[in-house]
Amino acid sequence: MMEDALRPHGLGATQWYVLHQLTHLGPTMQRDLVRLLEIERATLSIIIGTLVRKRLVEQIPDAVDQRQKLLRLTQAGKTLWGELPDLGFIHDTAFAGFSEADLETTARVLKAATERLNQRLKGTRP
């Protein structure tokens, strides 16, 4: 459903989440998005690279540590965000009625299960 709504705009779901976070939080350190979105650093780097190439996001090197990057929407990113369909209903519909504690527990269990499966897959590879 989400992918179908985003496809005409050339975005994937995770790209949308990055734009969503930058729209609502403002400029954000890339390392903080890893934690917020709960995705691997390498995966986020690829996604950010794509958004930078599309000129929707810009990376600004930190003044103290040039390896750290501040992310912010470009004007094109802000314009695109204004054109995107409101997908907030997905979260509201899917998670309405669940407590924050239930959602945190579910996320923690799914994350642990995914990590275990990934470890198992790595262990069975030659």
MDTraj code that builds the backbone (N, CA, C; nanometers):
import mdtraj as md
import numpy as np

residues = "MET MET GLU ASP ALA LEU ARG PRO HIS GLY LEU GLY ALA THR GLN TRP TYR VAL LEU HIS GLN LEU THR HIS LEU GLY PRO THR MET GLN ARG ASP LEU VAL ARG LEU LEU GLU ILE GLU ARG ALA THR LEU SER ILE ILE ILE GLY THR LEU VAL ARG LYS ARG LEU VAL GLU GLN ILE PRO ASP ALA VAL ASP GLN ARG GLN LYS LEU LEU ARG LEU THR GLN ALA GLY LYS THR LEU TRP GLY GLU LEU PRO ASP LEU GLY PHE ILE HIS ASP THR ALA PHE ALA GLY PHE SER GLU ALA ASP LEU GLU THR THR ALA ARG VAL LEU LYS ALA ALA THR GLU ARG LEU ASN GLN ARG LEU LYS GLY THR ARG PRO".split()
xyz = np.array([
    [0.0819, -0.1187, 0.0000],
    [0.0000, 0.0000, 0.0000],
    [0.0870, 0.1260, 0.0000],
    [0.1813, 0.1336, 0.0952],
    [0.2679, 0.2510, 0.1042],
    [0.3542, 0.2643, -0.0205],
    [0.4118, 0.1517, -0.0628],
    [0.4980, 0.1546, -0.1813],
    [0.4199, 0.2021, -0.3042],
    [0.2945, 0.1576, -0.3166],
    [0.2124, 0.1985, -0.4302],
    [0.1884, 0.3490, -0.4298],
    [0.1696, 0.4066, -0.3109],
    [0.1457, 0.5502, -0.3010],
    [0.2714, 0.6309, -0.3295],
    [0.3880, 0.5719, -0.3016],
    [0.5140, 0.6440, -0.3183],
    [0.5782, 0.6247, -0.4549],
    [0.5461, 0.5148, -0.5198],
    [0.6093, 0.4819, -0.6487],
    [0.6016, 0.5963, -0.7497],
    [0.4872, 0.6622, -0.7672],
    [0.4820, 0.7715, -0.8656],
    [0.5777, 0.8866, -0.8331],
    [0.6218, 0.8939, -0.7089],
    [0.7129, 1.0008, -0.6668],
    [0.8585, 0.9549, -0.6648],
    [0.8816, 0.8289, -0.7041],
    [1.0171, 0.7772, -0.7103],
    [1.0805, 0.7515, -0.5746],
    [0.9978, 0.7218, -0.4735],
    [1.0480, 0.6982, -0.3384],
    [1.0130, 0.5590, -0.2899],
    [1.0991, 0.5059, -0.2057],
    [1.0710, 0.3832, -0.1337],
    [1.0264, 0.4191, 0.0072],
    [0.9812, 0.3195, 0.0815],
    [0.9285, 0.3434, 0.2157],
    [1.0334, 0.4017, 0.3098],
    [1.1552, 0.3494, 0.3066],
    [1.2569, 0.4001, 0.3975],
    [1.2988, 0.5414, 0.3594],
    [1.3023, 0.5703, 0.2308],
    [1.3305, 0.7076, 0.1876],
    [1.2229, 0.8013, 0.2419],
    [1.0966, 0.7568, 0.2366],
    [0.9872, 0.8373, 0.2900],
    [1.0078, 0.8623, 0.4393],
    [1.0469, 0.7583, 0.5137],
    [1.0683, 0.7744, 0.6580],
    [1.1795, 0.8745, 0.6865],
    [1.2852, 0.8743, 0.6066],
    [1.3924, 0.9729, 0.6249],
    [1.3371, 1.1131, 0.6019],
    [1.2643, 1.1318, 0.4931],
    [1.2055, 1.2639, 0.4651],
    [1.1082, 1.3043, 0.5758],
    [1.0302, 1.2077, 0.6241],
    [0.9356, 1.2335, 0.7324],
    [1.0095, 1.2839, 0.8565],
    [1.1160, 1.2146, 0.8950],
    [1.1919, 1.2540, 1.0130],
    [1.2525, 1.3928, 0.9954],
    [1.3114, 1.4192, 0.8800],
    [1.3741, 1.5499, 0.8577],
    [1.2705, 1.6614, 0.8513],
    [1.1531, 1.6294, 0.8015],
    [1.0453, 1.7285, 0.7973],
    [0.9987, 1.7630, 0.9378],
    [0.9824, 1.6623, 1.0216],
    [0.9263, 1.6840, 1.1548],
    [1.0301, 1.7178, 1.2611],
    [1.1536, 1.6709, 1.2459],
    [1.2577, 1.6988, 1.3450],
    [1.3482, 1.8139, 1.3032],
    [1.3494, 1.8441, 1.1741],
    [1.4433, 1.9430, 1.1239],
    [1.5776, 1.8772, 1.0982],
    [1.6807, 1.9576, 1.0740],
    [1.8132, 1.9005, 1.0482],
    [1.8525, 1.8028, 1.1591],
    [1.9046, 1.6880, 1.1178],
    [1.9327, 1.5777, 1.2102],
    [2.0660, 1.5145, 1.1726],
    [2.1425, 1.4765, 1.2741],
    [2.2677, 1.4058, 1.2486],
    [2.2349, 1.2678, 1.1902],
    [2.3125, 1.2267, 1.0908],
    [2.2876, 1.0987, 1.0260],
    [2.2938, 0.9843, 1.1259],
    [2.3873, 0.9886, 1.2194],
    [2.3999, 0.8811, 1.3194],
    [2.2728, 0.8699, 1.4045],
    [2.2035, 0.9834, 1.4269],
    [2.0805, 0.9803, 1.5058],
    [1.9665, 0.9132, 1.4293],
    [1.9678, 0.9249, 1.2963],
    [1.8645, 0.8584, 1.2163],
    [1.8794, 0.7066, 1.2209],
    [2.0027, 0.6590, 1.2338],
    [2.0238, 0.5136, 1.2467],
    [1.9438, 0.4633, 1.3658],
    [1.9533, 0.5342, 1.4769],
    [1.8816, 0.4945, 1.5994],
    [1.7316, 0.5156, 1.5842],
    [1.6914, 0.6299, 1.5324],
    [1.5489, 0.6610, 1.5198],
    [1.4752, 0.5643, 1.4274],
    [1.5387, 0.5308, 1.3167],
    [1.4743, 0.4441, 1.2183],
    [1.5040, 0.2969, 1.2423],
    [1.5974, 0.2700, 1.3352],
    [1.6358, 0.1339, 1.3696],
    [1.6745, 0.0526, 1.2474],
    [1.7678, 0.1103, 1.1697],
    [1.8217, 0.0395, 1.0536],
    [1.9741, 0.0418, 1.0627],
    [2.0362, -0.0434, 0.9866],
    [2.1820, -0.0526, 0.9853],
    [2.2430, 0.0752, 0.9277],
    [2.3598, 0.1101, 0.9799],
    [2.4297, 0.2308, 0.9338],
    [2.4571, 0.2239, 0.7836],
    [2.5012, 0.1073, 0.7347],
    [2.5321, 0.0924, 0.5924],
    [2.4073, 0.1103, 0.5062],
    [2.2960, 0.0562, 0.5524],
    [2.1692, 0.0709, 0.4796],
    [2.1295, 0.2170, 0.4723],
    [2.1395, 0.2868, 0.5853],
    [2.1039, 0.4285, 0.5861],
    [2.1967, 0.5075, 0.4947],
    [2.3237, 0.4743, 0.4922],
    [2.4188, 0.5452, 0.4046],
    [2.3776, 0.5341, 0.2584],
    [2.3330, 0.4161, 0.2191],
    [2.2874, 0.3961, 0.0811],
    [2.1638, 0.4807, 0.0535],
    [2.0698, 0.4788, 0.1468],
    [1.9454, 0.5549, 0.1303],
    [1.9741, 0.7042, 0.1242],
    [2.0604, 0.7516, 0.2143],
    [2.0952, 0.8945, 0.2142],
    [2.1664, 0.9304, 0.0844],
    [2.2566, 0.8440, 0.0384],
    [2.3251, 0.8690, -0.0886],
    [2.2268, 0.8866, -0.2027],
    [2.1245, 0.8026, -0.2046],
    [2.0217, 0.8128, -0.3090],
    [1.9453, 0.9445, -0.2972],
    [1.9068, 0.9815, -0.1744],
    [1.8327, 1.1066, -0.1545],
    [1.9183, 1.2292, -0.1873],
    [2.0479, 1.2202, -0.1625],
    [2.1394, 1.3300, -0.1977],
    [2.1487, 1.3407, -0.3499],
    [2.1642, 1.2258, -0.4183],
    [2.1705, 1.2285, -0.5655],
    [2.0416, 1.2839, -0.6273],
    [1.9282, 1.2562, -0.5606],
    [1.7998, 1.3094, -0.6082],
    [1.7825, 1.4569, -0.5704],
    [1.8785, 1.5095, -0.4944],
    [1.8789, 1.6485, -0.4475],
    [1.7613, 1.6808, -0.3553],
    [1.7197, 1.5787, -0.2790],
    [1.6118, 1.5965, -0.1823],
    [1.6666, 1.6237, -0.0424],
    [1.7889, 1.5777, -0.0179],
    [1.8548, 1.5918, 0.1124],
    [1.9976, 1.6372, 0.0878],
    [2.0481, 1.7182, 0.1795],
    [2.1899, 1.7526, 0.1721],
    [2.2596, 1.7101, 0.2998],
    [2.3871, 1.6729, 0.2828],
    [2.4717, 1.6328, 0.3954],
    [2.5707, 1.7453, 0.4215],
    [2.5755, 1.7884, 0.5467],
    [2.6665, 1.8954, 0.5850],
    [2.7656, 1.8375, 0.6859],
    [2.8958, 1.8381, 0.6528],
    [2.9943, 1.7838, 0.7472],
    [2.9929, 1.8615, 0.8783],
    [3.0053, 1.7888, 0.9882],
    [3.0118, 1.8489, 1.1207],
    [3.1390, 1.9314, 1.1312],
    [3.1312, 2.0458, 1.1982],
    [3.2465, 2.1346, 1.2114],
    [3.3599, 2.0700, 1.2903],
    [3.3273, 1.9868, 1.3877],
    [3.4279, 1.9243, 1.4736],
    [3.4780, 1.7928, 1.4150],
    [3.3854, 1.7077, 1.3704],
    [3.4198, 1.5768, 1.3178],
    [3.3635, 1.5651, 1.1765],
    [3.4483, 1.5840, 1.0771],
    [3.4052, 1.5853, 0.9371],
    [3.3401, 1.4543, 0.8921],
    [3.3632, 1.3457, 0.9678],
    [3.3010, 1.2178, 0.9325],
    [3.1531, 1.2168, 0.9666],
    [3.1120, 1.2987, 1.0616],
    [2.9716, 1.3069, 1.1020],
    [2.8993, 1.4045, 1.0100],
    [2.7788, 1.3676, 0.9706],
    [2.7042, 1.4487, 0.8745],
    [2.5700, 1.4931, 0.9323],
    [2.5408, 1.6212, 0.9141],
    [2.4091, 1.6757, 0.9460],
    [2.3259, 1.6662, 0.8193],
    [2.2056, 1.6139, 0.8316],
    [2.1163, 1.6001, 0.7170],
    [2.0058, 1.7033, 0.7257],
    [1.9724, 1.7603, 0.6124],
    [1.8565, 1.8491, 0.6087],
    [1.7940, 1.8437, 0.4703],
    [1.6661, 1.8737, 0.4684],
    [1.5938, 1.8755, 0.3414],
    [1.6403, 1.9928, 0.2567],
    [1.6501, 1.9690, 0.1281],
    [1.6740, 2.0780, 0.0344],
    [1.5379, 2.1416, 0.0022],
    [1.5408, 2.2479, -0.0736],
    [1.4135, 2.3078, -0.1157],
    [1.3341, 2.2078, -0.1994],
    [1.4037, 2.1316, -0.2850],
    [1.3352, 2.0290, -0.3657],
    [1.2735, 1.9223, -0.2753],
    [1.3420, 1.8861, -0.1673],
    [1.2884, 1.7890, -0.0722],
    [1.1645, 1.8416, -0.0038],
    [1.1676, 1.9695, 0.0354],
    [1.0505, 2.0303, 0.0993],
    [0.9332, 2.0360, 0.0022],
    [0.9632, 2.0702, -0.1221],
    [0.8573, 2.0773, -0.2232],
    [0.7956, 1.9397, -0.2460],
    [0.8819, 1.8374, -0.2608],
    [0.8306, 1.7017, -0.2805],
    [0.7474, 1.6576, -0.1616],
    [0.7949, 1.6859, -0.0402],
    [0.7197, 1.6452, 0.0793],
    [0.5787, 1.7040, 0.0754],
    [0.5668, 1.8271, 0.0309],
    [0.4359, 1.8909, 0.0219],
    [0.3440, 1.8263, -0.0801],
    [0.4028, 1.7558, -0.1762],
    [0.3242, 1.6899, -0.2809],
    [0.2880, 1.5451, -0.2478],
    [0.3558, 1.4879, -0.1481],
    [0.3328, 1.3469, -0.1150],
    [0.1989, 1.3270, -0.0452],
    [0.1366, 1.2115, -0.0673],
    [0.0117, 1.1827, 0.0039],
    [0.0398, 1.1677, 0.1537],
    [-0.0586, 1.2013, 0.2358],
    [-0.0445, 1.1864, 0.3808],
    [-0.0577, 1.0390, 0.4147],
    [0.0523, 0.9809, 0.4614],
    [0.0527, 0.8381, 0.4920],
    [0.0468, 0.8123, 0.6420],
    [0.0214, 0.9152, 0.7196],
    [0.0114, 0.9007, 0.8638],
    [-0.0993, 0.8054, 0.9047],
    [-0.1997, 0.7917, 0.8215],
    [-0.3113, 0.7019, 0.8539],
    [-0.2642, 0.5575, 0.8671],
    [-0.1556, 0.5213, 0.8000],
    [-0.1060, 0.3833, 0.8079],
    [-0.0657, 0.3515, 0.9515],
    [0.0120, 0.4381, 1.0104],
    [0.0546, 0.4185, 1.1494],
    [-0.0662, 0.4210, 1.2412],
    [-0.1522, 0.5204, 1.2219],
    [-0.2695, 0.5345, 1.3091],
    [-0.3607, 0.4125, 1.3017],
    [-0.3819, 0.3617, 1.1822],
    [-0.4693, 0.2464, 1.1640],
    [-0.4060, 0.1195, 1.2201],
    [-0.2803, 0.0990, 1.1906],
    [-0.2131, -0.0240, 1.2312],
    [-0.1920, -0.0328, 1.3819],
    [-0.1620, 0.0797, 1.4462],
    [-0.1203, 0.0751, 1.5864],
    [-0.2179, 0.1386, 1.6847],
    [-0.3337, 0.1798, 1.6367],
    [-0.4332, 0.2397, 1.7268],
    [-0.4717, 0.1406, 1.8359],
    [-0.4791, 0.1871, 1.9589],
    [-0.5233, 0.1040, 2.0691],
    [-0.4127, 0.0280, 2.1394],
    [-0.2922, 0.0279, 2.0843],
    [-0.1796, -0.0378, 2.1508],
    [-0.1071, 0.0631, 2.2383],
    [-0.0661, 0.0191, 2.3555],
    [0.0092, 0.1087, 2.4430],
    [0.1508, 0.1251, 2.3890],
    [0.2152, 0.2324, 2.4326],
    [0.3536, 0.2558, 2.3931],
    [0.4424, 0.1407, 2.4413],
    [0.4137, 0.0889, 2.5591],
    [0.4908, -0.0241, 2.6134],
    [0.4768, -0.1472, 2.5238],
    [0.3545, -0.1745, 2.4761],
    [0.3334, -0.2879, 2.3863],
    [0.4124, -0.2702, 2.2565],
    [0.4099, -0.1501, 2.2019],
    [0.4814, -0.1233, 2.0773],
    [0.6325, -0.1367, 2.0965],
    [0.6830, -0.0891, 2.2102],
    [0.8265, -0.1005, 2.2380],
    [0.8668, -0.2471, 2.2540],
    [0.7832, -0.3243, 2.3227],
    [0.8120, -0.4663, 2.3403],
    [0.8122, -0.5369, 2.2053],
    [0.7139, -0.5084, 2.1235],
    [0.7044, -0.5709, 1.9913],
    [0.8269, -0.5365, 1.9073],
    [0.8646, -0.4101, 1.9065],
    [0.9818, -0.3687, 1.8286],
    [1.1077, -0.4383, 1.8799],
    [1.1232, -0.4473, 2.0109],
    [1.2413, -0.5115, 2.0688],
    [1.2459, -0.6602, 2.0318],
    [1.1325, -0.7298, 2.0412],
    [1.1272, -0.8722, 2.0083],
    [1.1571, -0.8945, 1.8598],
    [1.0956, -0.8155, 1.7740],
    [1.1196, -0.8318, 1.6304],
    [1.2640, -0.8011, 1.5932],
    [1.3207, -0.7002, 1.6560],
    [1.4607, -0.6669, 1.6290],
    [1.5517, -0.7808, 1.6729],
    [1.5294, -0.8355, 1.7918],
    [1.6107, -0.9464, 1.8415],
    [1.5951, -1.0699, 1.7527],
    [1.4729, -1.0980, 1.7113],
    [1.4479, -1.2136, 1.6250],
    [1.5191, -1.1969, 1.4909],
    [1.5136, -1.0775, 1.4358],
    [1.5809, -1.0505, 1.3085],
    [1.7314, -1.0661, 1.3229],
    [1.7873, -1.0145, 1.4317],
    [1.9311, -1.0277, 1.4546],
    [1.9705, -1.1738, 1.4681],
    [1.8908, -1.2534, 1.5394],
    [1.9202, -1.3962, 1.5550],
    [1.9180, -1.4682, 1.4207],
    [1.8168, -1.4363, 1.3404],
    [1.8085, -1.5002, 1.2086],
    [1.9265, -1.4598, 1.1210],
    [1.9634, -1.3332, 1.1257],
    [2.0790, -1.2877, 1.0471],
    [2.2072, -1.3571, 1.0929],
    [2.2253, -1.3724, 1.2228],
    [2.3426, -1.4417, 1.2756],
    [2.3436, -1.5871, 1.2295],
    [2.2282, -1.6481, 1.2332],
    [2.2177, -1.7890, 1.1898],
    [2.2519, -1.8013, 1.0435],
    [2.2009, -1.7090, 0.9616],
    [2.2300, -1.7131, 0.8186],
    [2.3790, -1.6925, 0.7913],
    [2.4399, -1.6032, 0.8638],
    [2.5834, -1.5802, 0.8475],
    [2.6635, -1.7022, 0.8888],
    [2.6160, -1.7722, 0.9920],
    [2.6851, -1.8906, 1.0420],
    [2.6743, -2.0106, 0.9494],
    [2.5704, -2.0149, 0.8664],
    [2.5512, -2.1312, 0.7787],
    [2.6134, -2.1106, 0.6418],
    [2.6612, -1.9906, 0.6160],
    [2.7253, -1.9648, 0.4868],
    [2.8672, -2.0195, 0.4882],
    [2.9109, -2.0744, 0.3754],
    [3.0475, -2.1296, 0.3686],
    [3.1540, -2.0224, 0.3808],
])
top = md.Topology()
chain = top.add_chain()
for i, resn in enumerate(residues, 1):
    res = top.add_residue(resn, chain, resSeq=i)
    for name in ("N", "CA", "C"):
        top.add_atom(name, md.element.get_by_symbol(name[0]), res)
traj = md.Trajectory(xyz[None], top)
